[in-house]
Amino acid sequence: MDRRMTIALALAATAMAFPARGILIRPDRKDAKYLELGEQYPSSCLIGIPDGEGTLIAPRWILTAAHIAKEVATADPPPRPRIGKAAYVIEKVFLHPAWRKRGPHDIALLKLAEPVEGIDPTPIYRGQDEGGELATIVGHGYTGTLDKGPLSREKWDKKKRGATNTIILIRNHPDLLMMRIHPPEKATDLQGAAGPGDSGGPAFIRLNGKTYVAGVGVSTDDANADGVSGNYGDRELYTRVSVYADWIDRTMHQ
């Protein structure tokens, strides 16, 4: 592992990640394709603080990043995540107990005051074979292109976009998933990256005809050291959901 990747992992471990993120797209693909892909994942939601994403994994439970959930817990007024056409009240926030103490553990749960109706939750992934799988990342954050980076906040349209990339397992950090941002000739057809507005957002995988949430977005490594996070050569880090399946189960059922 090179020095830049070590630095990125250290930042994730202390929750000093790059700012909340959104979906950056290939400059040689139409934005409409990314918008269409995003709409295929209704369980992905904008938490609204004003940034921050989550995924509905049970009728009253949203999975997100701990650094986003901490903002939710202290926000005044409290945000109301919009799932489908309705906004919901957050009843309680659960941060992973080891967050910021040892390793990343950047994962959290939001319990809603009432169950979501009309939207099917996406189950968490529990296997250990995510490496090499095609992932779809989804978010409502600032868009832009992979060659130039994100647009300004004034141009934020809050529309849901989806993009694809391939999951890489990190040998020395089994609780994280990584994705490399490749130039067009090596990229997936709808490759995308996270930009401002989308921390806590999901990385979905599809196996045997069923969709699962496998990752929670936490940070982007400026591996090419050009001062722009999320363009060619950079790497994205996601909390590996399967590692935290037991904690998620205990929290929801306690």
N, C-alpha and C positions, 0 to 999 in steps of 0.2 A: 504494500500500500504506500503511495507516495505522500509527500509532506502535506500537499494541499488537501488530500482526502482526509488525512489525520486531523487537520485543523477543522475541516467541516464537521467531522464526527464529534469533535470536542465541543463545537458550538451547539450542535444538536443536543449533546449530553447536558449542557447547562441551560438549555432553552433559550440560547442567544441566537436564534435562527434569523435568517433574512426575513424582512417583513412579510405579512400575510400575502397570499398569492392568488393569481388567476390564470387563465389559459392563453398562452401564446401559440400562434399557429404558423404553419409553413407559409412562406410568401408566395409559393407556387400552387396553393390550393385555395378554393373559395371558402370564405367564412361560413357560408350557408351549410356546408358539409359538417362543420364543427358544431354549429347550432343544432342541426338535425340529430347528430350523435348525442349531444347533451340531453336532449328531450327524451331519449330512450331510457333515462335513469331518473325516474320521478322521486326515488328515495333520497337523492342528493338534494340538500337544502342549504339556503343562505341563512345563517344564524342572525346576522345583522347587528354588529356592534361598532361600526357599520360593516366591517369586514369579518371574515370567518365563515367556515363551511362545516357541514356535518352530514351524517348519513343516518337515516331512520333504520334501525336494526331490529326493532320491536315496536309494537303500537305506541308505547309511551317512552321510548328510549332513543336518544340520538348519540351516535359515536362521533367524537371529535378529538382535537389535540388538546393537551393539558394547558398549553400556554394560551389557547383561545378560551377554554373553559374558565380559566382564572379571570380573564377580562369580563366574561359573562357574569361571574359571581360578584364583581365589584361595579358593574355598569349601573348608572342611574340616569334615566330609567332603565330597567332591565330589558334586554332585547326579547323579541317574540319571533322565533323562527317561523318562516313561511314554508309550509309543505303543501304542495298542490295549490289550492286557492285560498287556504285558510292560514291564519297565524295562531301560534300556540303559546301558552304561558309555560315558562320553565319553573318547575316546582323545586328542584334541588340539583346541585352540581356535585359530581364525584370526580375528583382528581386522583390519578393513580398515586398511592401512598408513597412510592419511591421517587416520584418526579422531582428532579433537581437535587436528589441526594446521591444516587449512584447510577450512572448510565443515563441514557435518554429518558425512557419511560414516558415519552410525551404522548399520553393517551388519557382520555377522560370520557365520562358519560354525563349526559343531561337527561334528567327525568322530567317528563312533561306532566302537567296537572291533569290532562285528560288524553285518552288515546286518539291517535290520528285515524281518521276515517277516509276511505276511498283511495288510499295509497298503500301498496304492499311493501312491508319492510324488506330489506335485503339482509339475509343471514350473513354472519361473519364466517370467514374461512378458517378451518381448523386443521388442515393438513400442513405438511412441511415440505411440499414440493412446488413452491411458487416459482422457483428459478426457471427462466426461459419462457414463462407464460406471457401472453399478450395481455397487457393491462389497459384499461380505459380510465383515464383520470377525468374528473368532472368538476366544474366550478363556475361561479358567477362573477369572478373577479375581472380586473383590468385585462383587456385583450391587447394584442400587438402581434408582431411577427418575430420569428426566431432569429432573423438576421439583424433586426434593429432594436428589439426589446419592447417593453410595454409602452402603451400610450399614457398620456397624462391622466390624472384623476378626473379632470373636467370632462374627459371623453368616456368615462366609465358608464356603460349602458346596463350593467347588472344582468345581462342575459346569460343563460346557462349554456356552456359549451362543453363538449367532450373532445378528448384527443387520445391517441394511443402511443404506447411505448412498450418495451420489453423489460421484464423484471430481472434483476441481477441480485443474487444472494451474496452477502458480504461475509467472508469466512470468519473474521475476527469480531463481527458485530451481528450475531444471529437475531437480534431484536429489531433490525432495520432491513428495509428493502431499498435497492438503488435502481435508478434508471439513467442511462446516458442519453444526452441530446446529440444526435448525429446530424451531419450535413445531409442534404436531400438525397444524395446518391446512396446513402446507407440507411436511410430512415424508413419507418413504417409509412404507409400511405397517408395517414392522418396524424403523423407525429405532432405532438404539442408539448408544451412545458408550462410550469406554473409561473405566474407573474403576480403582481400585487393584487390582493383581495381574496385569497383562497386557502390559507392555512387551515388545516383540519379537514380538508376535502378528501374524498375517497379515491382509492385505486381499486377498481373492480376487475375481477377475472371471471371467466366463464368456463366451467368444466362440466362435461356430461350434460349439457343442455341447461345448466342452472347457473345463475349469477351470484357471486359472493363479493363481499368487501374484504379485500386482502391487506390494504394499507391505508394509513392516515397521513396526509401530507404535513411535513414538519419544517423542511428547509431545502434550500438550493445552494449547491457549492459552485462558486465562481471559479471553476477549475482552469479556465483559460486566462484568468487574471486580467480581464479587460474592463472590469468595473461594472459589467452588466450581468445580472443573475438570470439565467434561463435561456441563453443563446447557445449556439453550436459549441460543443466541447464541454459544456457544463454538466453537472450531475445533480439529480434530485434524490432526496432521502424521504422515505416514508416509514412510519412506525409499522412494524410487522404485526398485524392483528392476531395471527395464529398463536404467537407467543403469549398473548395476554387473554386468551380465550377463557381460562379458568377465572381470572380476576373479573372479567366481564360477566361471566355466569354468576359468580358469588355476589357481585354488586347488584345485579338485577333481581336476584332472588332472596337477598337478605331481608 
